[in-house]
Amino acid sequence: MSLLYPVFLWAAAGIAAMVVGLHMLSRRLRRPTPFPTARFAPPAHAQATEIRLQLGDWRLMFLRLAIVLLLGLAFAQPRWAPEGVARLALIDGSSGVARDEAWRDALRRTTREADAVLLYGGAPQVADGDSIPDEAPLPEAVGLLSPVLIEALRHRQHLLDRAETVELTIISPFRLAAFDAATLEIRALWPGPIEVLRVLPADPDAQSALKVDVYWAGEKKGLEAPLWLPRPEPDAQSGVYAPIATLIAPFERNWRLAQPLPDDLQVVAWWLDGEPAAVERLRDGRRETWLGFAMPEDGDAVLRPSFRRFLDWLEDPWRRPFGMAQISDEDLRAFAAAPAQQIPAPIAMRVTPLALWLLALAILLLLLEPLLRRRLADRPAEAPEAKP
Amino acid sequence: MINPEDGRLLEALRGLRWRARRPPARLVAGAHSSRDLAPAAELAERRAWRQGDEARRIDWKLLARTDRAFIRLAQDQSRMTTMILLDASASMGWPVETLAKWRQTGRIALGLAEAARQAGDPVGATVAQATGSAPAFLRPSDQIAILARIAGLLRGVAPSGVVDLAPFLAACGAQRLVVISDFLGDEAERLPAIAGQFRAIGREVHAIHIVDEAELDPPASIVALSDFRDPQAVRSMDARGRAEYRRRFGEWRTHLAKLWRRQGAHYAMVTSGEPADVAVRRIVRGEA
């Protein structure tokens, strides 16, 4: 048998020790001392006898100890320790996954071995481990990892009732967009390594060049609604950050991005103060990029390698929109490896059946305590133990 | 057998002689001045010869001068038999852990016996024990061995039960009676009256009241008391109860001392912590 939350039992043991200590102290203080000249002292009040009885009686002490320890044990959640390994599979079912034969093979093998399967790419769905999930793609283009990892942590707690450890397998193309700022922290909550199976992304245009349109300095072409709005007071900025390069030059910032941003647009460059500086979208084999700045005309900034790299990146017809690319194998291995520093999982109270019985027993004893106290109070006081 | 502690006590009391408070009636020649004048070699006065007087006491020279028969009288020295009565009731065995009251009782008894013996008086002892216990009595003797016998007697006694001192006191036939007790028995009020009867026939009575220091000022750790004789009755020792206890106990001791003194007895209180030699000297000097 093991305890889910042993700290409660330790706390109960501490309280029990205090109960015993108080009892001993009270017994020592309150036990009538046989005294030759006791006749000269006034008779004791009934209250003194009552206090002595409340704290000094062994039966009451054992009853109170039983209550405290049962409560501690109940909160500690005892359970019979399971053995073996449970397997949990997370399958990216978003429309961004290519449903080829390799994907099906991985799916069959994993679902056959898994004790629980979570299909994600929309709201995470629980699939039976003996059946293959529906092959129909889920609505989202990219299966986000953070929500499904949180769901996996919840399932892990349930699986731990049946197995000693839980192994996790994720089947996904692992696009960059599947990761957000919280993904790595959430992943660190999962103890141990994660098995990752990379499948191909569904990208019909992956092997063909895109048509590229780049609109500079607030141009409004191709958009139904204005994207860039003139700033009331233009200011100067010293740089723009993009994934491919950081541009350092005396830029003049005249535009700001209109809010809200349409769903199909993604920010691909930022001013150094964090404000979006460029957005783009992929639609019908065409990649359109809108820039909120103009290239500096003064000086030789445009001749610098960083600017040239940025311009090449902008014009590259083979480049996929930001986030649709897959993370590197090295980054994926780092993601799958056991976290160097385990982040303690947040405490989520669970109740085991045995704990409920213990809790019921403790409550029953708790109800008996005043009855026993009253019964003992009605009896005559005990004779002192030591008689000269 | 005298243990080292008793040995030190006796050493401290060397030379102490317990003089009679008043001249006793002449019984046996001893160290105390008798109330009676008896024919003796040391002349005190003369009286006319009466029939029955020994002829050898006649002052022949005076007879030759005056032609009248006188006998020589001198101040006789009498011995004062001392009997020590010790109370071995349960309350004298308190505190149970240290037997402080009983040990002090033994030391006082031994010291007084030595003081009496050094005055040339025979000393005996009686331990008043609860009904059913073997009698513990030592016949008076002026031999030094009596001290070891008293010490041995007291070592063999464990205070217990309820003891009525009155019959023991009444049975004592010595010239000087010493009662060592805490006087917590029910008969405590009757004892001075018995002592008064002894005083009426010229005997000397000493009441030595043994009190433990904890009885005078109960420790703060004690918050409830139970009586030896009635354990069911719990008594409070909170702040109010403590003050009340001190007041009542003090009044009772004063009352007890008055009872004894009113009957002509000498009353002295000895605490268990007082050095025994100091207490013995105080008693022998007749101080309270």
Contacts between the chains, C-beta under 8 A, distances in Angstrom:
chain1	res1	chain2	res2	distance
A	28	B	221	7.8
A	29	B	221	7.0
A	29	B	223	5.5
A	30	B	223	6.4
A	30	B	224	6.1
A	31	B	224	7.2
A	32	B	224	4.3
A	32	B	225	5.9
A	32	B	226	3.7
A	32	B	231	7.6
A	32	B	234	4.8
A	32	B	235	7.6
A	33	B	222	4.8
A	33	B	224	6.9
A	33	B	225	5.7
A	33	B	226	7.0
A	34	B	94	7.7
A	34	B	96	7.7
A	34	B	225	7.7
A	34	B	226	5.4
A	34	B	227	7.7
A	34	B	228	5.9
A	34	B	231	7.0
A	35	B	94	7.6
A	35	B	215	7.6
A	35	B	218	7.2
A	35	B	222	7.3
A	35	B	225	4.2
A	35	B	226	7.0
A	35	B	227	7.2
A	35	B	228	7.9
A	35	B	235	7.9
A	36	B	90	7.9
A	36	B	91	3.7
A	36	B	94	4.9
A	36	B	182	6.5
A	36	B	184	5.6
A	36	B	212	7.7
A	36	B	215	6.5
A	36	B	228	6.2
A	37	B	184	6.8
A	37	B	215	4.8
A	37	B	245	7.7
A	37	B	249	5.8
A	38	B	225	3.9
A	38	B	226	6.1
A	38	B	227	4.2
A	38	B	228	7.6
A	38	B	233	7.8
A	38	B	235	5.1
A	39	B	227	5.7
A	39	B	235	7.8
A	40	B	244	7.9
A	40	B	245	5.0
A	40	B	248	4.1
A	40	B	249	4.4
A	40	B	252	6.6
A	41	B	225	5.3
A	41	B	235	3.9
A	41	B	236	6.5
A	41	B	237	5.9
A	41	B	241	5.2
A	41	B	242	7.8
A	41	B	244	6.8
A	41	B	245	4.2
A	41	B	248	7.8
A	42	B	235	6.5
A	42	B	236	6.0
A	42	B	240	7.5
A	42	B	241	5.0
A	42	B	244	5.1
A	42	B	245	7.6
A	43	B	233	6.9
A	43	B	234	7.5
A	43	B	235	5.8
A	43	B	236	6.9
A	44	B	224	5.8
A	44	B	234	4.4
A	44	B	235	5.6
A	44	B	236	3.9
A	44	B	241	7.7
A	45	B	236	6.1
A	48	B	223	7.7
A	48	B	224	6.5
A	48	B	234	7.5
A	48	B	236	5.7
A	48	B	238	7.4
A	49	B	234	6.2
A	52	B	224	6.9
A	380	B	232	6.5
A	381	B	232	6.4
A	381	B	234	5.8
A	383	B	226	7.9
A	383	B	231	4.5
A	383	B	232	6.6
A	384	B	226	5.0
A	384	B	231	5.2
A	386	B	96	6.3
A	387	B	90	7.9
A	387	B	228	7.2
A	387	B	231	6.9
A	388	B	90	4.8
A	388	B	91	7.5
A	388	B	93	5.0
A	388	B	94	5.8
A	388	B	96	4.9
A	388	B	159	7.4
A	388	B	160	7.1
A	388	B	228	6.5
